[in-house]
Amino acid sequence: MAISYDDFEKVDIRVGTVIGVEAFPEARKPAFKLRIDFGPDIGVKRSSAQITKHYTIETLLGRQVAAVVNFPPRQIGPFMSEVLTLGFPDPEGGVVLIGPDQDVPNGGKLF
């Protein structure tokens, strides 16, 4: 199904730097609780991400990631997830994060 460019522009995908990571043992599937800095205009937002197959707390801290920042917050168990961190599935369904291959300013909008 084709969408218009106007439809694409409604999805606000921004880059941010992971500044905090915690285990999320209450989640149904293994996950982390992330704090992501999207720069001064958007600020720090929280996200629940099922990315434990390929990432550790140490490999996530300081990493730039892409996320949808204009979805309404979503309650994930006891945690309020404010953004959707983006990735692609590997052959077994594990999530591989997407992000820039060079450092870019936090808050940059995907176009």
C-alpha positions, 0 to 999 in steps of 0.5 A: 500500500502506497502512502503519501509523503505527507503521511511519512512526514507525520511520523517524527523520527529523531536521533538521540543518545542513550544516557541511561540503561536499566534491566527491566525484569518485570517485562514479559519478554527480556527488555531494557529501560532506556533513557535517551537524550534527544537534545534541548528541544525534545529533552530526555525520553524513556523507552522500553526496548526488547534488545537484550539479545544483541546488546548489554548495558555497556554497549548501549550507553553512549550509542545513538539510536533512532526513535519515533518521538510523537506516539502517545506514551504507552504503559509497559507493565510498571514503566511508561514508555515515551518513545519507540526505539527503532530496529530491524529483526535478525534472522531469529527475530532479535532486534538490531538497532538502527542509528547513524553511522557517524555522530550527529546532533541529538534531536536530528529529524530523519528525512 
